[in-house]
Every structure is written in C-alpha cells, then in structure tokens.
Amino acid sequence: MIALKLSLSLEHYATKESIDIKKLCFKRSSISIEDFVKHIKEGFCFCHWFTTKADTFKIYEKKNDNFDRANVVFVDVDDSNMEMKQFVCGLSKKPTIYYTTPSNLCPSKGNKFRFRLCYVFREDILNGKTLASAYRGIIKEIRKDYPTYPDQDSCGARPAQYMNGNGTPRCEVYSTDKVYTLSDFGAALVESAHHENRSVKESANSNECVYPIKDKDFINDLFEIPPSELIIKYRERYCYFDHTELTYNNGYALIPENYQEIYRSWYQDVVTSNSGDIRKVSVVKIKRDGDNRRKCLFVSALIRRKIFPTITFEHLLYNLVAERQWYYDNSDNTLNNQELMRIANNALNMEYEKINIKTKRKPSKFKVDKLYCSERGIKPKSMVGIVRRKLKDEEIGNLYDCSLSVKDNFAMLKANGIKIGLSRLYEFYDRNNIPRRPYKKPIE
C-alpha cells in the first residue's frame, strides 16, 4: 500500500471562511489513501513536504525554495458545466481521489460545479520542474477526453500551494485503485534540481528573459530586500497610484468621464482605544485565497495602464508590489515576485485599445478633499452634503427661468431630466431670493 507524502494542518475547519491563513500550521505526515479521504471530509488543509526546522511548520515556512518532495498532484476543476462523477467517468486516466470543493454549486460563484482531482504517483517528485511537468502531462491527458477543457486555475503546478479539504455536509469524495508513474503522463523524474534552483533574479537579468527591464538595481532589490523597505526606497522614483489624478478646488474635485479607479471592498470593524472607548471604523477587505487574487492584480495592472499609458515595466511592478503588500494576503506565497513580474509583463503586452475595464459600480460625480475638511473642522460626510447641494443648485441655475413660476420651472426641469423634488426647488428659490410668482403684481 502506497503512502501519501502530505503535510496536514493541525486543525480542521467546517468551512473555508473559518480558516485564519496566518495561523495555519502543518505537520509532515505519511498517510494511506483511506486516511486522506477521511481527512478531506473532516475539513483538514494539506500541502506537500518541505524542508523545515521541524516536522510541524507554519504557513510562511511553506515556500517554493524549500520544497522537499511530493507524490500527489492536484488539479482544480472550476466553473464546470458537468457534474464531477460524470466528468471523471469520461476520463481515460481517472484520478486516485476526487472530491467536491466547498464552493461547488455556490450561488455567489454562479452555481457551477467545482471539484478537485488528486493523482497519486509511485515515485517521489523532488523539485518544482518535475511537479510542473507532471501537472502539464495530466492536463494534456484530460484534454484528450475534453478538448476544450480550460484549466482556469493551474495552482496544482506550484510546489508551495496548499489545498483545503471540504468539511461541509454536502462534500462528495471518492477514491479509485489508480496509482501512476510519471511516465504515464510523459513526465520525467529529474534527480537534480540544478535548473530549478537558479534564482529568478538571475533569470530576469539574463538575455533569455523577455521582460523589458531597464532598471536592474530595482530588480535586484526586489529579490534582496523586504517589500516594505523596497516600497520606501523607491517611492520617489516610482510613485504609487490607484486612481486618475484629480484637481481639487474649494474642497472637492469633479470626476471626469474617463476616470479610472481600483475599487476596494470595505467592512465595519470595532476597535478599542487605550482608554477603553469602543468605536466603529471602516477597514479595507484584504483579498485572500479564493478571491481570485491573480486575476484581481492583473485587472489592477490594466487599470494603471489605462491611467498611465506609457508606464514602464518597473513602475508598474513597483505598484503591484505595494498593492500586494497593503491589500492582499500572500502568506501562501502565491503572489511571489516572479508572479508579479509575469502579471506586469502581460498587462504591458495587451493592446491599449483592447483594455476595457467593466465595473458594476456607478461612478461618483465628485470627491471631497479630506485634508481640506480636516483643516477646517468639517466632517467629510457633511462636506459631501454641501457639495451635492452646490452642484444641484448649479444644475438648476443653468436652466431655471426667472419669468416662470416654481411649478412651471419644476415641469421644465423634469422635462430636461433633472431629478428634483418640488420642496427642494422651493428651497432653491428661497435661498437665492427668487420670487416664486414673478408675474404677480404687488398690492398697492
């Protein structure tokens, strides 16, 4: 009986949302297929073996650089129109284990089928190059049976990727007696990791690299110093931006038609001050595993190109490093420096005319200057009301006719698409000392 070389989380989780990634700890284990099936249904997380100081290790110790070995390759099938058992039934080379993931048939995910295929190998995979080769071989075999299979998420090709089980009651998990050799999928076992250990930094600065690098100092520092230090060191050379620059006047700026912005999700949190006072604050939501982090970063790169068409590779890469540092959870090292370079390069290679950023958000007509408000002791919400009233008055003033009554002006404004209530129009007249009945003669 073959043993699966997997590192299992110390705790199991009923739902994916209950996982605190930063607190995840794994223990290096060898388990049977039957035990692995049991752990999947109990909601354990798992990853490959890594060279760490102890058999128990934390999430940040799980890196591509210290990958030790694996004998299981995972393939995620996302957004499938075909139910899992039907999909596996059509495969010539069936997985050893397959199970539905927590987001299977999830309404917020489009009610699509989502599941994971697990292929067990007799040989140990000793480096990332062999792992990626085995993964590509599996995808090639799947496409023999399903030619249009898209392989939307190739996370199984990355050594440091960790996977979640499915502790929900609706989990379906099945196993077969299939155990494979690497040659079954056209993958060769590479005993030496010489090519794998070549640093990305050296590769990026070599003639083989396709990246349009001009600032080698920045690229060297990208791999040598922590991201927080890199952001500070190069903030004068490569400014960070996430929206079209606006011109503020009298505490606000009008939003132009071509305005672009990276929108973020916020939530209300409760904080306690040193004095014991409790208050609510707005906190930006950090993107985590399962939030399409790579896709979101790519979209953010396209938005920056839309704002700054001539942005350089290094400038865009700097912004992605800051974006990752401030708004993304990268504890699993999925958004490593090599991935950021790839995203930046792909964004720069897209034709500018084809960049079409769609958003469901209706853009605001204006933005208030929070510094202006702070200097004058005005709350930003109050300033929003002041500016909104001012803009509405200007909108009314551009069309109103002093020779007409309030009700006649009201009908005329409505006909021109101005959204306004009659009481609001009376307020406008009174505030600007405009007579409500200009045609009425005064009593003598």
C-alpha positions in Angstrom: 0.0 0.0 0.0 1.4 3.4 -1.1 1.7 6.2 1.5 0.8 9.7 0.5 3.5 12.2 1.4 1.4 15.2 2.6 1.6 17.8 5.3 -1.7 18.1 7.1 -3.0 21.1 9.1 -3.1 20.7 12.9 -6.7 21.8 12.9 -9.7 21.0 10.7 -12.3 23.5 9.6 -16.0 23.3 9.0 -15.9 26.0 6.3 -13.3 27.7 4.2 -14.2 31.1 5.7 -13.3 29.9 9.2 -9.7 29.4 8.2 -7.2 32.0 9.5 -4.5 31.5 7.0 -1.8 33.3 9.0 -2.3 30.9 11.9 -2.3 27.7 9.8 0.3 25.1 10.9 1.1 21.9 9.1 2.6 18.6 10.2 4.6 16.4 7.8 2.9 13.0 7.5 2.6 9.8 5.6 -1.0 8.6 5.3 -3.0 6.0 3.4 -5.5 6.8 0.7 -8.3 5.9 3.1 -7.0 8.2 5.8 -6.6 11.0 3.3 -10.3 10.6 2.2 -11.2 10.8 5.9 -9.1 14.0 6.4 -10.7 15.6 3.3 -14.2 15.1 4.7 -13.2 16.4 8.1 -12.0 19.7 6.6 -8.2 19.5 7.0 -5.9 21.5 4.9 -2.9 19.9 3.2 0.2 20.6 1.2 3.4 18.9 0.1 6.6 18.2 2.1 9.0 21.0 2.8 12.5 21.2 4.3 11.8 23.0 7.6 13.4 23.0 11.1 10.7 20.6 12.4 8.0 18.3 11.1 5.5 20.9 12.3 5.8 24.2 10.5 3.9 27.4 9.9 2.4 28.7 6.7 5.2 31.2 6.0 7.8 28.3 6.0 6.0 26.7 3.1 7.9 28.2 0.1 8.9 27.1 -3.3 12.6 27.4 -2.4 12.4 24.8 0.4 10.1 22.3 -1.4 11.2 18.8 -0.5 9.1 16.2 -2.3 5.6 15.1 -3.2 3.8 12.1 -4.7 0.4 13.6 -5.2 -0.6 16.1 -7.9 -3.8 18.2 -7.6 -5.9 19.6 -10.4 -8.7 22.1 -9.6 -11.7 22.0 -12.0 -13.5 25.3 -11.6 -16.7 26.6 -13.2 -17.5 23.3 -14.9 -20.9 22.7 -16.5 -20.5 19.0 -15.9 -21.1 17.2 -12.6 -18.0 15.7 -11.0 -18.8 12.0 -11.3 -19.9 12.4 -14.9 -16.6 14.3 -15.7 -14.5 11.6 -14.1 -16.4 8.9 -15.9 -15.3 10.4 -19.2 -11.6 10.4 -18.3 -9.4 7.7 -19.7 -6.9 8.2 -16.8 -9.0 8.6 -13.7 -7.7 10.3 -10.6 -6.8 8.4 -7.5 -9.1 10.6 -5.4 -11.6 13.2 -6.4 -13.9 15.4 -4.3 -16.2 18.4 -4.5 -14.7 21.6 -3.1 -16.7 23.9 -0.7 -17.7 26.3 -3.5 -19.3 23.6 -5.5 -22.7 24.8 -6.8 -22.3 28.0 -4.7 -24.8 30.7 -5.8 -22.2 33.5 -5.5 -19.9 31.5 -7.8 -22.5 31.1 -10.5 -23.9 27.7 -9.4 -21.1 26.0 -11.3 -19.6 22.6 -10.5 -16.2 22.8 -8.7 -14.1 19.8 -7.7 -10.5 18.6 -7.2 -8.7 15.7 -8.9 -5.9 14.0 -6.9 -3.3 11.9 -8.8 -1.0 9.7 -6.7 2.4 8.6 -8.1 4.7 5.8 -7.2 7.8 7.9 -7.5 8.7 10.9 -5.3 8.6 14.3 -7.2 11.8 16.0 -6.0 11.5 19.5 -7.4 9.2 22.1 -8.9 10.2 21.4 -12.5 9.1 17.8 -12.3 5.9 18.8 -10.5 5.0 21.2 -13.2 5.9 18.6 -15.9 3.6 16.1 -14.2 0.8 18.6 -13.9 1.1 19.6 -17.6 1.0 15.9 -18.5 -2.2 15.4 -16.6 -3.8 18.4 -18.3 -2.8 17.0 -21.7 -4.5 13.7 -20.9 -7.6 15.5 -19.7 -7.8 17.4 -23.0 -7.6 14.2 -24.9 -11.1 13.4 -23.5 -12.3 17.0 -23.1 -10.5 19.1 -25.9 -12.0 22.4 -24.7 -11.0 21.9 -21.0 -9.8 25.4 -20.0 -7.6 24.7 -16.9 -8.6 28.0 -15.3 -6.5 27.6 -12.2 -3.2 25.9 -12.5 -2.4 26.2 -8.8 -1.5 22.5 -8.7 1.6 23.1 -10.7 3.1 25.3 -7.9 5.0 23.5 -5.1 4.1 25.9 -2.3 0.3 25.8 -3.0 -1.8 24.5 -0.2 -5.3 22.9 -0.6 -8.4 22.8 1.5 -10.5 19.8 2.3 -14.3 20.0 2.4 -15.8 19.8 5.9 -19.3 20.7 4.8 -22.0 18.0 4.9 -22.5 18.2 1.2 -19.0 17.0 0.4 -18.7 14.2 -2.1 -15.4 12.3 -2.1 -14.4 9.1 -4.0 -11.3 7.0 -4.5 -10.1 4.5 -7.1 -7.3 2.0 -7.2 -5.3 4.1 -9.7 -1.7 4.8 -8.9 0.5 6.2 -11.6 4.1 6.6 -12.7 5.4 9.8 -14.1 6.0 8.2 -17.4 2.2 7.6 -17.6 1.9 11.3 -18.2 5.0 11.9 -20.2 6.9 13.5 -17.2 10.5 12.6 -16.5 11.9 12.4 -12.9 14.6 15.0 -12.5 17.0 13.9 -9.8 19.0 17.2 -9.8 17.3 20.5 -9.0 20.2 22.5 -10.6 18.0 24.3 -13.1 15.2 24.7 -10.6 17.5 26.4 -8.1 18.6 29.1 -10.5 17.3 32.3 -8.9 14.6 34.3 -10.6 16.7 37.3 -10.2 19.5 35.9 -12.4 16.9 34.7 -14.9 15.3 38.1 -15.0 18.6 39.9 -15.7 19.8 37.4 -18.3 19.4 37.7 -22.1 16.9 34.8 -22.0 14.4 37.0 -20.2 11.6 38.6 -22.2 10.9 41.2 -19.5 11.6 44.8 -20.7 13.9 45.5 -17.8 15.8 48.8 -17.7 16.3 49.4 -14.0 18.4 46.4 -12.9 19.0 48.0 -9.4 15.3 47.9 -8.8 15.0 44.2 -9.9 18.0 43.2 -7.8 16.5 44.9 -4.7 13.1 43.3 -5.4 14.7 39.9 -4.6 17.1 41.2 -1.9 15.2 43.4 0.5 11.7 43.1 2.2 8.8 44.6 0.2 8.2 47.2 2.9 11.8 48.5 2.5 11.6 48.4 -1.3 8.4 50.5 -1.3 10.1 53.2 0.9 13.4 53.1 -1.0 11.8 53.6 -4.5 8.7 55.7 -3.6 10.3 58.9 -5.1 11.4 57.1 -8.3 8.1 55.2 -8.9 5.1 56.8 -7.3 2.2 54.7 -6.2 -1.3 55.5 -7.6 -4.6 53.7 -7.8 -6.9 56.2 -9.5 -6.8 59.0 -12.1 -5.3 62.2 -10.6 -7.9 64.7 -9.7 -7.7 68.5 -9.4 -9.3 69.7 -6.1 -10.8 73.2 -5.7 -12.7 74.5 -2.7 -12.6 71.1 -1.0 -13.8 68.9 -3.8 -13.0 67.6 -7.3 -15.4 66.7 -10.2 -15.0 63.2 -11.6 -14.2 63.3 -15.3 -15.8 60.9 -17.8 -12.5 58.9 -18.4 -11.9 58.5 -14.6 -10.4 55.1 -13.6 -10.0 53.8 -10.1 -9.2 50.5 -8.4 -12.3 49.9 -6.2 -11.9 48.1 -2.9 -14.4 46.4 -0.6 -14.7 47.7 3.0 -16.3 46.5 6.2 -17.2 47.8 9.6 -14.9 46.7 12.5 -14.9 47.6 16.1 -11.7 48.9 17.8 -11.0 49.7 21.5 -8.7 52.6 22.3 -6.2 52.7 25.2 -8.8 54.5 27.3 -11.3 51.7 26.7 -13.5 53.6 24.3 -15.2 51.5 21.7 -15.8 52.8 18.2 -16.6 51.6 14.7 -14.1 52.0 11.9 -14.1 51.2 8.2 -11.5 48.7 7.2 -10.5 47.6 3.7 -11.1 43.9 3.0 -7.9 42.0 2.3 -8.1 39.6 -0.6 -7.3 36.1 0.4 -7.0 32.6 -1.2 -10.2 32.0 -3.1 -10.7 35.7 -4.0 -9.1 35.4 -7.5 -6.1 37.2 -6.3 -4.0 36.8 -9.5 -6.9 38.0 -11.7 -7.6 41.0 -9.4 -3.9 42.0 -9.5 -3.9 41.7 -13.3 -7.1 43.9 -13.6 -5.4 46.5 -11.2 -2.4 46.5 -13.6 -4.6 47.1 -16.6 -6.3 50.0 -14.8 -3.0 51.6 -14.1 -2.1 51.2 -17.8 -5.4 52.9 -18.6 -4.5 55.8 -16.3 -0.8 56.0 -17.4 -0.5 54.6 -20.9 3.3 55.0 -21.0 4.0 53.4 -17.7 7.3 51.4 -17.6 7.7 47.8 -16.5 9.5 48.7 -13.3 6.9 51.4 -12.4 4.0 49.0 -12.9 5.9 46.3 -11.0 6.5 48.7 -8.1 2.8 49.4 -7.9 2.0 45.7 -7.9 4.4 45.1 -5.0 2.7 47.9 -3.0 -0.7 46.5 -3.9 0.3 43.1 -2.7 1.8 44.4 0.5 -1.2 46.5 1.5 -4.3 44.8 0.1 -3.5 41.1 -0.3 -2.8 38.1 1.9 0.3 36.4 0.4 1.1 34.1 3.3 1.0 31.1 0.9 3.5 32.9 -1.5 1.2 32.5 -4.4 1.8 36.2 -5.4 5.6 35.8 -5.3 7.9 38.3 -7.2 8.1 36.1 -10.2 4.2 36.1 -10.5 4.1 39.9 -10.1 6.7 40.2 -13.0 4.6 37.9 -15.1 1.4 39.9 -14.4 3.1 43.2 -15.1 4.5 41.9 -18.4 1.2 40.5 -19.5 -0.6 43.8 -18.8 2.0 45.8 -20.8 1.7 43.4 -23.7 -2.0 43.9 -24.1 -3.0 46.3 -26.8 -4.1 49.6 -25.2 -7.2 49.9 -27.3 -8.4 46.5 -26.2 -8.3 47.3 -22.5 -11.9 47.6 -21.4 -12.4 47.7 -17.7 -16.0 47.0 -16.8 -17.5 47.7 -13.3 -20.9 47.4 -11.8 -20.2 50.5 -9.7 -21.8 53.8 -10.7 -19.0 56.4 -10.6 -19.5 59.3 -8.2 -19.9 62.8 -9.6 -17.3 64.2 -7.2 -14.9 63.5 -4.4 -14.2 65.6 -1.3 -10.8 66.6 -0.1 -10.4 65.0 3.3 -7.4 67.2 4.1 -9.4 70.3 3.3 -12.1 69.1 5.6 -9.7 68.3 8.4 -8.1 71.7 8.2 -11.5 73.4 8.5 -13.1 71.0 11.1 -15.7 69.8 8.6 -16.7 66.2 8.6 -16.3 64.5 5.2 -19.9 63.4 5.3 -21.1 66.9 5.9 -18.9 68.1 3.1 -20.5 65.6 0.7 -23.9 67.2 1.5 -22.5 70.7 1.0 -21.0 69.8 -2.4 -24.0 67.8 -3.5 -26.3 70.8 -2.7 -23.9 73.2 -4.5 -23.8 71.0 -7.7 -27.6 70.6 -7.7 -28.0 74.4 -7.4 -25.7 74.9 -10.3 -27.6 72.3 -12.3 -30.9 74.1 -11.5 -29.5 77.5 -12.1 -28.3 76.7 -15.6 -31.9 76.0 -16.7 -34.3 77.9 -14.5 -36.3 80.7 -15.9 -37.0 83.7 -13.6 -40.1 84.6 -15.6 -41.8 81.3 -14.7 -43.5 80.2 -11.5 -42.0 77.5 -9.3 -44.3 74.8 -10.7 -43.6 75.8 -14.3 -39.9 75.7 -13.6 -40.4 72.3 -11.9 -42.1 70.9 -15.0 -39.4 72.3 -17.2 -36.5 70.8 -15.1 -38.2 67.4 -15.1 -38.6 67.6 -18.9 -34.8 68.2 -19.1 -34.0 65.1 -17.0 -33.2 67.0 -13.7 -34.1 64.8 -10.7 -35.5 67.1 -8.1 -38.5 67.3 -5.7 -40.8 70.3 -5.5 -39.8 71.1 -1.9 -36.1 71.1 -3.0 -37.0 73.6 -5.7 -38.8 75.9 -3.2 -35.7 75.7 -1.0 -33.5 76.8 -4.0 -35.8 79.8 -4.7 -35.9 80.9 -1.1 -32.1 80.6 -0.6 -31.4 82.7 -3.7 -34.2 85.2 -3.0 -36.0 84.4 -6.2 -39.7 85.4 -6.3 -42.0 82.4 -6.5 -44.6 84.3 -8.7 -42.7 86.8 -10.8 -45.8 87.7 -12.9 -47.9 88.7 -9.8 -48.1 92.4 -9.3 -47.6 93.8 -5.8 -50.7 95.1 -4.0 -50.8 98.9 -3.9 
